[in-house]
Amino acid sequence: MRTPNLTEQVSPLIQTQVLDDCFNFGVGQPGPELLQKAFDMIKAASAAAFEDARNSPFLMQYGAVFGPQQYRQAVADFYSRQTESQTSAEEVILTTGISGGIEMMCTSLASPGDVAIVEQPTYFLVRNIFTSLGLETLPSPMSPDGSIDLAALSVELEALKQQGKRARLLYVVPVHSNPSALCKTREEKAGIIKFCKEWEITILADEVYELLNFGPRSVDSPPFRELCRDSTVVSLGSFSKICGPGLRLGWCLAAPEVCQKFRNNGVLSSGGGLNPVVGAIMASALDERLMDKLLLNEVCPTLSMKSKALVSAINKHLPGATFHVPEGGYFILLRFPEDVNATELVEIARSKFSVAYTPGARCLGAPNTARLSFAFYSAEEMEIGVKRLSEALEFYQKEKNREQG
């Protein structure tokens, strides 16, 4: 079912092609209008970067292992401004984004056969990274409020210990979580830190949505490293969601002694620091506050408006569904009635009503949940998409009743 003028994303330059024959709420990427603003900002920053006296033709050489010093300092200053959590350049390492950062952490802090703990639900592709590196994943027991059940997890870790296995990493998305949109409180984070210290587990805090707030920052949810500056916590950030994924640029924040472990990373020791030219360009954008302006004047207001549009459409067309209203980030985790299997529903929705989403089961979520992104489509498009989803749900329930009756 083709929808005229539906936002498309078709190019040989990109990973995910989005056609106008289906509303795909599974696309967790910035929309074209934000990409254009990011593109314009990077053009301006590029010109300034190559005029910067700190740069020279050596920028084209194999880069400093931890990234250009001006990038590390610029990120530290930017992060400090945005979070009010003081950070130094010595704590910053340039990465290629969250996925690349996770890979670096795993190869430096764990070994094949070790265990990585993940929440339920969690980012649906992270287990692929762990598996590809030879790590096992352990879905953590969860409490009804969406927090980690640390007492139950302790029992499972004891069982692992008896098997001769050890958990090395705990992966969490603590702010505006993908997919739940939940934020961990100061108390919850402190409890996780205490637990991980006792078990000698490193927390991989995927804080990619840390800066995507739709209102004032919550003082009840400071960054993980604000609460623990030692080796227990490694924070990962990225410009993918706040600027553009094509930059392949992010950062790792860790205690200096943890940073030193990455000098032994095979890729870095062979190829030098990652992405030094783009790092220098972003350093220019950060120094000139161009990134601050893009984030605060364009990205956050646009995503806030879109999130409200999706919430309104769901309340209007899917009154039986429940969800946590997002205060930032990219996603809503929709909970259908208990008798709905969201994996079955999405097949009907896609084939008969030209609308799709990511089933919550792919994220280790409940069978009746669905992850919807509000980042890509316009407010008007999401209204149409949710209406189609409501029609698909009605069709699904009627068919199910007919089969059972």
C-alpha positions in Angstrom: 0.0 0.0 0.0 1.9 3.0 -1.2 1.4 6.3 0.7 2.1 9.3 -1.4 4.5 11.8 0.0 5.4 9.5 3.0 8.9 10.3 4.1 11.4 8.1 2.3 15.1 7.3 2.8 16.5 5.8 -0.4 20.2 6.1 -1.2 23.2 3.9 -2.0 25.0 5.8 0.9 22.9 4.3 3.7 22.3 1.0 5.6 18.5 1.2 6.1 16.3 2.0 3.1 12.9 3.4 4.0 10.3 3.2 1.3 6.9 4.9 1.0 5.1 1.5 0.9 5.1 1.1 4.7 5.1 3.2 7.9 8.1 1.6 9.7 8.1 2.7 13.3 11.1 0.4 13.8 13.4 3.0 12.2 15.3 4.5 15.2 17.1 7.1 13.2 17.0 10.9 12.8 14.6 12.1 10.2 15.7 13.9 7.0 15.0 17.4 8.4 17.4 16.9 11.3 20.0 15.3 9.1 19.9 18.4 6.8 20.6 20.7 9.8 23.4 18.4 10.9 24.8 18.3 7.4 24.9 22.2 7.3 26.5 22.4 10.7 29.3 19.9 9.7 30.0 21.8 6.5 30.5 25.0 8.5 32.6 23.2 11.1 34.8 21.5 8.4 35.9 24.8 7.0 36.8 26.1 10.4 38.6 22.9 11.4 41.0 23.1 8.4 41.8 26.7 9.3 42.5 25.8 12.9 46.1 26.5 13.7 46.2 23.4 16.0 45.7 21.2 12.9 48.2 20.5 10.2 48.8 18.0 7.4 49.7 15.6 10.2 45.9 15.3 10.8 46.0 13.0 7.7 48.5 10.7 9.5 47.7 7.7 11.7 46.0 9.3 14.7 46.8 9.6 18.4 45.5 6.4 20.0 42.9 8.1 22.2 41.9 10.6 19.5 43.1 14.2 18.8 43.7 16.1 22.0 41.5 19.0 20.9 38.6 16.5 20.4 39.1 15.0 23.8 39.1 18.4 25.5 36.2 19.6 23.4 34.1 16.6 24.3 35.0 16.9 28.0 33.9 20.6 28.0 30.7 19.8 26.0 29.7 17.0 28.3 30.4 19.1 31.4 28.3 21.9 30.0 25.4 19.7 29.1 25.3 17.4 32.2 26.9 19.7 34.8 29.1 16.7 35.6 32.7 17.9 35.4 34.8 15.7 33.1 38.5 16.0 32.0 40.1 15.2 28.7 42.1 12.4 30.4 38.8 10.5 30.9 37.8 10.8 27.2 38.6 8.3 24.3 37.4 8.9 20.8 35.2 6.0 19.5 33.2 5.3 16.4 29.9 5.4 18.3 28.1 3.2 20.8 28.6 -0.1 18.9 32.3 0.5 18.3 32.7 1.6 21.9 31.0 -1.6 23.2 33.3 -3.7 21.0 36.4 -1.8 22.4 35.2 -2.3 26.0 34.5 -6.0 25.5 37.9 -6.8 23.9 39.7 -4.8 26.6 37.7 -5.7 29.7 36.5 -9.3 29.0 37.5 -12.5 27.3 35.6 -15.1 25.2 33.5 -17.3 27.5 32.8 -14.4 30.0 29.3 -13.3 30.6 27.7 -9.9 29.9 24.5 -9.1 31.8 21.7 -7.3 30.0 18.4 -5.8 31.2 15.0 -6.9 30.0 14.0 -5.2 27.8 17.2 -4.0 26.2 18.6 -2.6 23.0 17.8 -5.4 20.6 21.1 -5.6 18.7 23.5 -5.4 21.6 23.5 -9.2 22.1 24.8 -9.7 18.6 27.9 -7.7 19.5 28.5 -9.7 22.6 27.9 -13.0 20.8 30.3 -12.0 17.9 33.0 -11.5 20.5 32.5 -14.8 22.2 30.7 -13.6 25.3 27.6 -15.2 26.7 24.6 -13.0 27.6 22.6 -13.3 30.8 19.2 -11.5 30.8 18.8 -10.0 34.3 15.8 -10.7 36.5 13.7 -7.5 36.7 11.4 -6.0 39.2 7.8 -4.9 38.3 8.9 -1.2 38.3 11.4 -1.9 35.5 14.5 -1.9 37.8 17.1 -4.7 38.0 16.2 -7.2 40.8 19.7 -7.3 42.3 18.8 -9.9 44.9 17.6 -12.3 42.2 20.6 -11.5 40.0 22.9 -12.3 42.9 21.4 -15.8 43.0 22.0 -16.3 39.3 25.6 -15.0 39.5 26.2 -17.5 42.3 24.9 -20.3 40.0 27.3 -19.1 37.3 30.2 -19.1 39.7 29.4 -22.8 40.5 29.7 -23.5 36.7 33.1 -21.8 36.6 31.8 -18.8 34.7 32.0 -15.1 35.6 30.1 -12.0 34.7 32.4 -9.3 33.6 30.1 -6.6 32.3 26.6 -5.2 33.0 25.1 -3.3 30.0 22.5 -0.7 30.7 20.8 2.1 28.9 20.1 4.2 32.0 18.4 7.4 30.6 15.4 7.5 28.2 16.1 3.8 27.6 15.9 2.0 24.3 13.2 0.6 24.3 11.3 1.4 27.5 11.9 5.2 27.7 12.5 4.8 31.5 15.2 6.7 33.4 17.1 5.1 36.3 17.0 7.1 39.5 20.0 8.2 41.6 19.1 5.6 44.2 18.8 2.8 41.5 22.2 3.8 40.0 23.8 3.9 43.4 22.5 0.4 44.1 23.8 -1.0 40.8 27.2 0.6 41.5 27.4 -1.0 44.9 26.3 -4.4 43.6 28.9 -4.3 40.7 31.7 -3.3 43.1 30.9 -6.4 45.2 30.9 -8.7 42.2 33.8 -6.9 40.4 31.6 -6.2 37.3 32.2 -3.2 35.0 29.1 -1.2 34.2 28.8 -0.4 30.5 26.5 2.7 30.6 25.1 3.3 27.1 24.3 6.9 27.6 23.5 7.7 24.0 20.2 9.5 25.0 21.7 11.3 28.0 21.6 14.7 26.3 18.2 14.2 24.6 16.0 15.8 27.2 12.6 17.4 26.4 12.7 19.5 29.6 15.1 20.5 32.4 17.5 17.7 33.3 16.3 15.6 36.3 18.5 16.1 39.3 17.3 12.6 40.4 19.1 11.0 37.5 22.7 12.2 37.2 25.1 10.5 34.8 26.5 7.2 36.2 30.0 8.6 36.4 28.8 11.5 38.5 28.1 8.9 41.2 31.3 6.8 40.6 34.5 8.0 39.0 36.5 4.8 39.5 36.9 1.8 37.2 33.5 0.4 38.0 31.7 2.6 35.5 32.5 3.1 31.8 30.2 5.6 30.0 29.6 5.6 26.3 28.2 8.5 24.3 27.7 9.2 20.6 26.9 11.9 18.1 24.7 9.4 16.1 21.4 10.4 17.8 22.1 14.1 18.5 23.8 14.9 15.1 24.1 12.2 12.5 25.1 8.5 12.5 27.2 9.0 9.3 29.9 10.7 11.4 30.7 7.4 13.0 31.9 9.3 16.0 31.4 9.1 19.8 33.2 8.9 23.1 34.1 6.7 26.0 34.4 8.2 29.5 36.4 6.2 31.9 38.9 6.5 34.7 42.4 7.2 33.4 43.6 3.8 34.5 40.9 2.1 32.5 41.7 4.2 29.5 45.3 3.0 29.6 44.1 -0.6 29.1 42.9 0.4 25.6 46.5 1.0 24.5 46.8 -2.8 24.1 43.7 -2.9 21.8 44.9 -4.6 18.6 43.0 -2.3 16.2 44.3 0.9 17.9 47.9 -0.3 18.2 47.9 -1.3 14.5 45.8 1.5 12.9 46.2 4.3 15.4 43.3 6.4 16.8 39.9 6.2 15.1 38.5 8.8 12.8 40.9 11.6 13.5 39.8 13.9 10.7 36.1 13.8 11.7 37.1 14.1 15.3 38.9 17.4 14.5 35.9 18.7 12.6 33.6 17.9 15.5 36.1 19.5 17.9 35.6 22.7 15.9 31.8 22.4 16.1 32.0 21.9 19.8 34.5 24.7 20.4 32.3 27.1 18.5 29.2 25.9 20.3 27.6 24.9 17.0 26.8 21.4 18.4 25.2 23.0 21.5 23.0 25.2 19.4 22.0 22.3 17.1 21.1 20.1 20.1 19.2 22.7 22.2 17.6 24.7 19.4 16.8 22.0 16.8 17.2 18.4 17.9 15.6 18.4 21.3 12.6 20.6 20.4 11.9 18.6 17.2 12.0 15.3 19.0 9.9 16.6 21.8 7.3 17.8 19.4 7.3 14.4 17.6 7.1 12.5 20.8 4.0 14.5 21.8 2.4 13.8 18.4 3.0 10.0 18.8 1.6 10.0 22.4 -1.5 11.9 21.2 -2.0 9.5 18.3 -1.7 6.5 20.6 -4.1 7.9 23.1 -6.6 8.6 20.3 -6.4 5.4 18.3 -5.1 2.8 20.8 -6.8 3.7 24.1 -6.3 0.1 25.3 -2.5 0.3 25.1 -0.3 1.5 27.9 3.2 3.1 27.9 5.6 5.3 29.7 5.4 8.8 28.4 8.9 9.7 27.2 10.8 12.7 28.7 13.5 12.3 26.1 15.2 9.9 23.7 13.7 8.2 20.6 11.3 5.5 21.7 8.0 4.4 23.3 7.4 0.8 24.4 3.8 0.1 23.7 2.0 -2.5 25.8 -1.0 -4.1 24.1 -3.6 -6.2 26.0 -2.2 -9.4 27.5 -3.8 -11.6 24.8 -2.0 -9.9 22.0 1.2 -11.4 20.5 3.0 -8.4 19.1 5.3 -10.6 16.9 2.2 -12.1 15.2 0.5 -8.7 15.0 3.4 -7.0 13.2 3.2 -9.6 10.4 -0.5 -8.8 9.8 0.2 -5.0 10.3 2.9 -5.1 7.7 1.3 -7.3 5.1 -2.3 -6.0 5.3 -2.1 -2.4 6.7 1.4 -1.3 5.6 2.7 -0.4 9.1 5.5 -2.0 11.1 7.4 -1.7 14.4 10.0 -3.7 16.4 8.3 -6.4 18.4 9.2 -6.1 22.1 10.2 -9.8 22.2 13.2 -8.9 20.0 14.3 -6.6 22.8 13.8 -9.3 25.5 10.5 -7.5 26.3 7.1 -9.0 27.0 5.4 -10.8 24.1 2.6 -8.1 24.1 4.9 -5.1 23.7 6.1 -3.1 20.7 8.9 -0.6 20.3 7.9 2.5 18.3 10.3 5.3 17.3 9.0 8.9 17.0 12.3 10.2 15.5 12.0 9.6 11.8 8.5 10.5 10.6 6.6 13.8 10.8 3.8 14.3 13.3 1.1 14.1 10.5 2.6 10.8 9.2 2.7 9.2 12.7 -1.0 10.0 13.1 -1.8 8.0 9.9 0.6 5.2 10.9 -0.9 4.8 14.4 -4.4 4.7 12.9 -3.3 1.9 10.6 -1.9 0.1 13.6 -5.2 0.4 15.4 -6.9 -1.1 12.3 -4.4 -3.9 12.3 -5.0 -4.6 16.0 -8.8 -4.7 15.5 -8.4 -7.1 12.5 -6.0 -9.3 14.6 -8.3 -9.5 17.6 -11.3 -10.3 15.4 -9.4 -13.1 13.6 -8.2 -14.5 16.9 -11.7 -14.5 18.4 -13.0 -16.2 15.3 -10.4 -18.9 15.5 -11.1 -19.5 19.2 -14.9 -19.4 18.8 
